[in-house]
């Protein structure tokens, strides 16, 4: 379970997008869903964080160096099953860099990940939270990763 709470609100922007990884999984065509069920992705903390210079935070380069000082790499299934509900959801995002399929190139891996991520970020699978003072948002993130686009804060939640 994750909770998000508004403490200090910016003058503009600052919305949070909550994506339903379970909704994305349900939206997949049967053939793609069956394929996704067989995939494992390799996740790492060392990936391309390309952010336009005008959107970089202060000391971004130093923070990135610290974040990647120790490089981690792990594998997880692309489809995770929520331990309480049994619902399946896509477990991908920025940290998923390539798929663990023998003979599959990094380019092909990224293309498949982008295809699956496009289902996660479809408007029908995303809700935008426009924060008000002292607002609290709760969602289950047990089977879902978080992904952050350039202009908003995002949490990806199982529905």
N, C-alpha and C positions, 0 to 999 in steps of 0.2 A: 504494500500500500504506500502510495506517495501522497504527500500533501503539499500544496502550494498555497502561500498566503501573501497577500499584498501588504507591504509595510510602507515603503516609500514609492509613490507613483510618479512616473516621469510626466512632464508637461504635455507630451504627445507620444504616440507609439506605445510600446511596451505590452502589446497584446500577447496572449499566449495561445498557440494553436495546439489542440489536443487531438491526436490522430488515433483512430481505432484500428489497431493491427488486426483484430479479429474481423472487423468489417472488411478490411482489405483482403484478408484470406478468403472470406465468403464470396467476394466479388470476382475472384480469379476464375477464368474458364476451367472446366473440369480437368483438361489436359495439363494446363499450367499448374493447377493446384496439386495434381498428382506428381508432377515433376518437382515442384517446390518441396513436397513432403520428403523427397530423397536427398535434398541438398544440405550440405554443411558449409558454413562460411568461416573464413579466417578473419578474426578481428584483431586490430592493433591500435595502440595509442599513437603510432607514428604514421600519420597520413596527411594528405594535402589539405591544409586548413585555409586554402586561398580565400582571403577576405579582401575586398577592395580597401585600399589605404584609408579612404575617408570613413570606413566603418570599423577600423581596428581600434581596440581599446588601448589605453595608455600602457606602456610596458609589455605589449603583446608578444614581442620577440623574446623577451626574457622569460615570460610565463610559458611560452611554447618550449623553450629550451629546458626548463624545469620539468614540464609535463612529460617530455620525451627523454629525460636524462636516463631513465631506465626504460628500455623498450620492452613492451609486453606483446605477446601474440598468443591467441587462444582460438579454439574452434568451438562453434555452437551449431546446433541445427538451425536452419533458416526458418523452420516452422516449429514454434514452441507450443506446448500444451499447458494451459493454465491449470495449476495443481488442484484448485478447488472446484472450478466449473467444468473442466475438461475441454473448454473451448480452445480452438486452434487459432494462432495468430502469426503473422510474419514478424520474425525477429531479425530485422535488418536496420540499417541506418548508416551514418557517416563512418562509424568504426568498422563496418563490414567492408573489407577491401577486396577480397577475392573469394572464389568458391573452391572448395577442396574436391575437385574432379580431375582425375588423372588425364593429362593431355589437353586440358582446357587452358587456353592462354589467359593472361591477366586482362587483356582487352575484352575477351568474350565473357569472362567472369563479371567485369564491371558492367557490361551491357545487360546481362541477366539481372544483376542487382538493381540497376537503374530501372529496368522493366518492372520488377516487383515493387520497388520503392514508389513508382508512379501510382500504383494501386493504393498504397498507404496514404499518399498525399492528395488523393482525389477529393474534391470539395465535399462529396457526400460522406466521406470518412473522417472529416475534420470539423471540429467545432472551435470557434474563436472566442476566447474569454476576454472580454473588455473589463479590465479590473476596476473595482471600486474600493475605497478605503476599507481596510480590515476584512476583505473578502477571503474566504477559504475554499479551496478546490481540492477534492480527494478523488483519487482514481487508483485502480490496481495496475501496477507496473510489473507484476510478477512475470509475465510472459512477453513483455514488450520493452524495446529499447527506447531511448530518448534521442531525438535528432534535432539539431538546431539550424534553421536557415539563417540567412544573413540579417534579416530585419526584425525578427520576432524571437521570442523564447518559445520553445516547443517541447511538449512532453508527449510521448506516444504511449497511449494506454490501451489495454485490452478492454473491450466493452463488456 
